[in-house]
Amino acid sequence: MNALAQAVVELPGDGLTLRADAYGPDDGPPVLFFHGGGQSRRSWTGAARRIGAAGYRALSVDLRGHGESDWAGDGDYLLDAFGRDVATVLDAFDRPVVLVGASRGGQAALLGASRRPGKVALAMLADVAPLLRDEGVDDMRVFFAASAGGFASVDEAADTLAEYLHLPRRRDVAGLEKTMRRGDDGRLYWQWDPKTVSPAFLNPPSEGIALEQAAARIKDPVVLVRAEFSTIVTDESEALFRRLTPQLEVVLARGVGHMVTGDRNDAFADTLLDYLARHSPVAA
């Protein structure tokens, strides 16, 4: 298979099916990418292509309720449900897997990895820690609330997204429509189950407890790529993470905020390749 060719594959979640874009050789060491809440597997496309081209089997996964993955019939979008999905995916592989996760995807990766000791060669988390600054989640809450009613046009959606990411508005918004769906009312909606962004699922106290337990439980290698201008991860967050996970390594991503590169979380692909060479090398 051409390392840059793309295929859509299905992976087993906890009682539902997840879908992923696959890059690289079928027999390459598996590297799974999980996006942030309200995003889709396309946010990792750049990084997944590069990792696939390096000889790995790179899979960029839609979380439950996002993109083309199944929606949860019971409406369960608590962090524990995402963690169960990751653990179930790990069970489908007969070799150690590298997990890469941003935001909600990073939380799910940490939780799932902690429940499958020895199944994870490396967990690399983009701006995620057991303790999150709750005020930093407010931007997400505002964005999700502003998106609830849909948009009259792609341009309107692009304006809302740029305001949320604190980035210049995209000039070319043609690709943005691919991440949206047309509702029965004719308006455009992000490609996620509206229930996933219910306020009840946005950083409730139970999540912090679960993440602390996961951080204390995991024994596999963990790397935190901390955004220099993060509104979520603080010095206190990092210090707690280090205490709970003695093997933790921290890399500072300079000049970026929580989503690392906004809608394209591939800014640290070079760093990831360095760690892959150490923890999950491609066979010569």
C-alpha positions in Angstrom: 0.0 0.0 0.0 1.3 3.5 -0.9 2.2 5.3 2.3 0.2 8.3 1.3 -2.8 6.4 0.1 -5.9 6.7 2.3 -8.4 4.1 3.2 -11.4 4.3 5.5 -11.4 1.4 8.1 -13.8 0.4 10.9 -12.7 -0.2 14.5 -14.6 -1.6 17.3 -15.7 0.8 20.1 -17.6 -0.1 23.2 -20.9 -1.2 21.7 -20.6 0.9 18.5 -18.4 1.3 15.5 -15.6 3.9 15.0 -14.3 4.9 11.6 -10.8 6.0 10.8 -8.7 7.2 7.9 -5.7 4.9 7.5 -2.3 5.7 6.0 0.9 3.7 5.6 1.6 0.0 5.2 -0.8 -2.5 6.7 2.0 -4.2 8.7 3.5 -1.0 10.1 3.6 -0.3 13.8 0.1 1.1 14.6 -0.2 4.8 15.6 -3.8 5.9 16.5 -4.8 9.6 16.5 -7.8 10.9 18.5 -9.1 14.4 17.9 -10.5 16.9 20.3 -14.2 17.4 21.2 -16.2 19.0 18.4 -13.5 18.1 15.8 -13.2 15.1 13.5 -10.5 12.8 12.3 -9.6 15.3 9.6 -7.9 17.5 12.3 -5.1 14.9 12.3 -4.8 14.4 8.6 -1.4 16.2 8.1 0.3 14.3 11.0 -1.2 10.9 10.0 0.0 11.3 6.4 3.5 12.0 7.6 3.6 9.2 10.1 2.2 6.8 7.4 4.9 8.0 5.0 7.5 7.1 7.6 6.4 3.4 7.6 3.8 3.4 10.4 0.2 2.3 10.1 -1.4 5.6 11.0 -5.1 5.7 11.9 -6.9 9.0 12.5 -10.1 8.0 14.3 -13.4 9.8 14.7 -14.5 9.7 18.3 -18.0 8.4 19.1 -20.6 10.9 18.1 -18.2 12.7 15.7 -17.6 12.5 12.0 -18.6 9.2 10.5 -18.4 7.2 13.7 -21.6 5.9 15.3 -23.6 8.1 17.6 -24.2 6.7 21.1 -27.7 5.3 21.1 -27.9 5.8 24.8 -26.5 9.4 24.6 -23.4 8.4 26.7 -20.7 10.9 26.0 -19.1 11.0 29.4 -15.3 10.7 29.4 -15.5 7.1 30.6 -17.4 6.1 27.5 -14.6 7.5 25.3 -12.1 5.8 27.4 -13.9 2.5 27.0 -13.8 3.0 23.3 -10.0 3.4 23.3 -9.6 0.3 25.5 -11.8 -1.7 23.1 -9.8 -0.5 20.1 -6.6 -1.6 21.9 -8.0 -5.1 22.3 -8.3 -5.4 18.5 -4.5 -5.2 18.1 -2.0 -8.0 18.8 0.9 -5.7 19.2 1.6 -2.5 21.3 0.0 0.6 19.9 1.0 4.3 20.0 -1.8 6.6 21.1 -1.8 10.3 20.1 -4.6 12.5 21.5 -5.6 16.1 21.6 -7.9 17.6 24.2 -10.9 15.2 24.6 -9.0 12.6 22.5 -6.0 12.9 24.8 -8.2 12.4 27.8 -9.7 9.3 26.2 -6.3 8.0 25.3 -5.0 8.4 28.8 -8.0 6.7 30.3 -8.1 3.8 27.8 -4.3 3.2 28.0 -4.4 3.0 31.8 -6.9 0.2 31.5 -4.8 -1.9 29.2 -1.3 -2.1 30.7 1.3 -3.3 28.3 -0.8 -2.7 25.2 0.5 0.9 24.7 4.0 1.6 23.4 3.6 5.3 24.0 0.8 7.8 24.8 1.5 11.3 23.5 -1.0 13.8 24.7 -1.5 17.3 23.2 -2.2 19.8 26.0 -4.1 17.4 28.3 -3.5 16.8 32.0 -5.4 15.3 34.9 -6.2 18.8 36.3 -7.7 21.3 33.9 -8.3 25.0 34.5 -12.1 25.1 34.4 -12.2 28.7 33.3 -10.2 27.6 30.2 -13.1 25.4 29.2 -15.4 28.5 29.0 -14.3 29.2 25.4 -15.4 25.7 24.5 -18.7 26.1 26.2 -19.3 29.4 24.4 -18.3 27.9 21.0 -20.6 24.9 21.4 -23.5 27.1 22.5 -23.0 29.3 19.5 -23.0 26.2 17.2 -26.1 24.6 18.6 -28.5 26.4 16.2 -26.4 25.7 13.1 -25.3 28.2 10.5 -26.8 29.9 7.5 -23.6 29.6 5.5 -20.0 28.2 5.7 -18.8 31.8 6.0 -20.8 32.2 9.2 -19.4 29.0 10.6 -15.9 30.1 9.7 -16.3 33.3 11.6 -17.5 31.5 14.7 -14.6 29.0 14.5 -12.0 31.7 14.1 -13.3 33.6 17.1 -13.2 30.4 19.2 -9.6 29.5 18.1 -8.4 33.1 18.4 -6.9 32.7 15.0 -7.3 34.7 11.7 -10.4 33.7 9.8 -9.7 31.2 6.9 -9.7 32.8 3.5 -10.6 29.6 1.8 -13.5 28.0 3.6 -14.4 25.4 0.9 -12.8 22.5 2.9 -14.7 23.5 6.0 -18.0 22.3 4.6 -16.6 18.8 4.5 -16.7 18.8 8.3 -20.3 19.8 8.4 -23.7 18.3 7.7 -26.9 19.8 6.3 -29.8 19.6 8.7 -33.5 19.1 7.7 -34.0 22.8 8.2 -31.4 23.5 5.5 -28.9 25.0 8.0 -25.3 23.7 8.4 -24.2 21.9 11.5 -20.9 20.6 12.7 -20.5 16.9 12.1 -21.2 15.8 15.7 -24.1 14.5 17.8 -25.4 17.7 19.6 -25.5 15.6 22.8 -21.7 15.3 22.8 -21.4 19.0 23.8 -24.0 19.0 26.5 -22.8 21.1 29.4 -23.1 18.0 31.6 -20.2 16.5 29.6 -17.8 19.5 29.7 -15.3 19.0 32.5 -17.6 17.7 35.3 -15.8 17.0 38.6 -16.0 13.2 38.0 -13.6 13.6 35.0 -10.8 15.1 37.1 -11.1 12.2 39.5 -11.0 9.6 36.7 -8.0 11.3 35.0 -6.1 11.5 38.2 -6.7 7.8 38.8 -5.7 7.0 35.2 -2.5 9.0 35.5 -1.6 7.2 38.7 -2.4 3.8 37.2 -0.6 4.0 33.8 2.9 2.6 33.7 3.5 2.9 30.0 5.6 5.8 28.5 3.6 9.1 28.5 4.6 12.4 26.8 2.7 15.7 27.4 3.1 18.2 24.6 2.1 21.4 26.5 1.0 24.4 24.6 2.9 27.6 25.6 -0.3 29.7 25.6 -2.7 27.0 26.9 -5.8 28.2 28.8 -6.4 24.7 30.0 -3.1 23.2 31.3 -1.3 25.2 34.0 1.9 24.8 36.0 -0.2 23.3 38.7 -1.7 20.8 36.2 1.8 19.8 35.0 3.2 19.4 38.5 0.3 17.1 39.5 0.7 15.1 36.4 4.4 14.6 37.1 3.7 13.5 40.7 1.1 11.0 39.5 3.0 9.7 36.5 6.8 9.6 37.3 7.7 8.5 33.8 6.0 11.5 32.3 8.1 13.6 29.8 7.0 17.1 29.0 7.6 19.0 25.7 6.7 22.7 25.3 5.1 23.6 22.0 6.0 27.3 21.7 3.8 30.0 20.3 0.6 28.0 20.2 -2.6 27.7 22.3 -4.7 24.7 23.5 -5.5 23.2 20.1 -1.8 23.4 19.2 -2.5 24.4 15.6 -6.2 25.1 15.7 -7.9 22.8 13.3 -4.8 21.0 12.3 -3.0 19.3 15.2 0.1 18.3 13.3 2.6 20.9 14.6 4.4 18.4 16.6 4.8 15.6 14.0 8.6 16.0 14.1 8.6 15.5 17.9 6.2 12.5 17.5 8.6 10.9 15.0 11.5 11.3 17.4 9.6 9.5 20.1 8.3 6.8 17.7 11.9 6.0 16.8 12.6 5.4 20.5 9.4 3.6 21.6 8.0 2.0 18.4 10.6 1.8 15.6 9.8 0.6 12.1 11.5 -2.7 11.3 14.5 -2.3 9.1 
